[in-house]
């Protein structure tokens, strides 16, 4: 590929929305690679934008950079569907959790009780959040 078809780090930053420090970090981790340099600026093949989009999507879905790197090494197109399904189920649980939290906060904002501490619904939300935190802590041990 001709050098004039390569994208410098500034163009990749503008197109991907990722700062140069993130691009350099992803390169250190082996997730992307530069095609060389023009002066002090790294150059990338245009295909890096698709890879960055996959990394961004994977991160948004909750995959670690290590998991994403493994997928790239093992051929991203061959990620077992059950892994994707498990991640989708995890996202469903997070959505349910966040929806409950949002609804509780909205209720507290509109509640007619003199204070949040006197609102039975808000107190119930606090108990649920405390139990969920305790379960997460127990699972992490």
C-alpha positions in Angstrom: 0.0 0.0 0.0 1.3 3.4 -0.8 2.2 5.6 2.1 -0.3 8.3 0.9 -3.1 5.8 1.5 -2.1 5.3 5.1 -3.8 7.3 7.9 -1.7 9.2 10.3 -2.5 8.9 14.0 -4.4 12.3 13.9 -6.7 11.0 11.1 -7.4 7.8 13.0 -8.1 9.8 16.2 -10.6 12.0 14.4 -12.3 9.0 12.6 -12.4 6.7 15.6 -13.0 9.3 18.4 -10.2 7.7 20.4 -7.4 9.8 21.8 -3.8 9.1 20.6 -2.9 7.7 24.0 -5.5 5.0 23.6 -4.3 4.1 20.1 -0.7 3.8 21.5 -1.9 1.7 24.4 -3.9 -0.6 22.1 -0.7 -0.9 20.0 1.3 -1.8 23.1 -1.3 -4.5 23.9 -1.1 -5.9 20.4 -4.7 -5.1 19.5 -3.7 -2.9 16.6 -0.5 -2.2 14.7 1.0 0.7 12.9 2.3 0.4 9.4 5.2 2.7 10.0 5.9 6.4 10.6 6.0 9.7 8.8 8.3 11.7 10.9 7.2 11.3 14.5 3.6 10.3 13.6 2.4 6.7 13.4 0.7 5.6 10.3 -2.1 3.0 10.1 -3.8 1.0 7.3 -7.4 2.2 6.9 -8.6 -1.2 8.1 -7.5 -0.2 11.6 -10.8 1.8 11.9 -12.9 -1.4 11.7 -10.7 -3.1 14.3 -11.1 -0.1 16.6 -14.8 -0.2 16.1 -14.8 -3.9 17.1 -12.7 -3.0 20.2 -15.0 -0.2 21.1 -18.1 -2.4 20.7 -16.5 -5.2 22.7 -15.6 -2.8 25.5 -19.1 -1.4 25.5 -20.5 -4.9 25.8 -18.2 -5.6 28.8 -15.4 -7.6 27.3 -12.0 -7.0 28.7 -9.1 -6.0 26.5 -7.6 -9.4 27.2 -10.7 -11.1 26.0 -10.8 -8.9 22.9 -7.2 -9.7 22.2 -7.9 -13.4 22.5 -10.7 -13.0 20.0 -8.4 -11.3 17.5 -5.8 -14.0 17.9 -8.3 -16.8 17.5 -10.2 -15.1 14.6 -12.9 -12.7 15.7 -15.4 -14.3 13.3 -15.1 -17.6 15.2 -15.9 -16.4 18.7 -18.2 -19.1 20.1 -21.8 -18.0 20.0 -22.3 -19.1 23.6 -19.7 -16.5 24.7 -21.7 -13.8 22.9 -25.0 -15.2 24.4 -23.5 -15.1 27.9 -22.4 -11.5 27.4 -25.8 -10.6 26.1 -27.4 -12.2 29.2 -25.0 -10.3 31.5 -26.1 -7.1 29.7 -29.7 -7.9 30.2 -29.0 -8.3 34.0 -27.2 -4.9 34.0 -30.1 -3.3 32.1 -32.6 -4.7 34.6 -30.5 -3.5 37.5 -30.0 0.0 36.1 -33.7 0.2 35.2 -34.7 -0.6 38.8 -32.2 1.9 40.1 -33.5 4.6 37.8 -37.1 3.9 38.8 -36.2 4.1 42.5 -34.4 7.4 42.1 -37.3 8.8 40.1 -39.7 7.7 42.8 -37.5 9.3 45.5 -37.4 12.5 43.6 -41.2 12.6 43.4 -42.0 10.9 46.7 -44.3 12.9 49.1 -42.5 11.7 52.2 -40.7 14.5 54.1 -37.3 13.0 53.3 -35.8 10.1 51.4 -35.0 8.4 54.7 -38.7 8.2 55.5 -39.7 6.9 52.1 -40.5 3.2 52.3 -39.8 2.7 48.5 -36.5 4.4 48.8 -35.6 2.3 51.8 -36.5 -0.8 49.9 -34.2 0.3 47.0 -31.3 0.8 49.5 -31.8 -2.7 50.9 -31.9 -4.2 47.4 -28.7 -2.3 46.4 -27.0 -3.4 49.6 -27.8 -7.1 48.9 -26.7 -6.9 45.3 -23.4 -5.3 46.4 -22.9 -8.1 49.0 -23.5 -10.8 46.3 -21.0 -9.1 44.0 -18.5 -9.0 46.8 -19.0 -12.7 47.6 -18.7 -13.7 43.9 -15.4 -11.8 43.6 -13.8 -13.6 46.5 
